[in-house]
Amino acid sequence: MKTFACGDVVPGCSAAFTAADDAGILGQVAAHAAADHGLPEVGPELVAAVCAHIRAA
């Protein structure tokens, strides 16, 4: 299992995600970024930042 805390990349955000793998985390983060942060597209820099903060659960 993997985990990611959005606040590690976006200060003040309390959202956290758990999935079996990085792809699962990235899918959840993309939906969250659009719905809660107004980002309709997750660019390569954001993907890299998220991947750098994904941890094993």
Secondary structure, DSSP 8 states (H G I E B T S, - for coil): -EEEEGGGTSTT---EEEESSHHHHHHHHHHHHHHHH--SS--HHHHHHHHHH-EE-
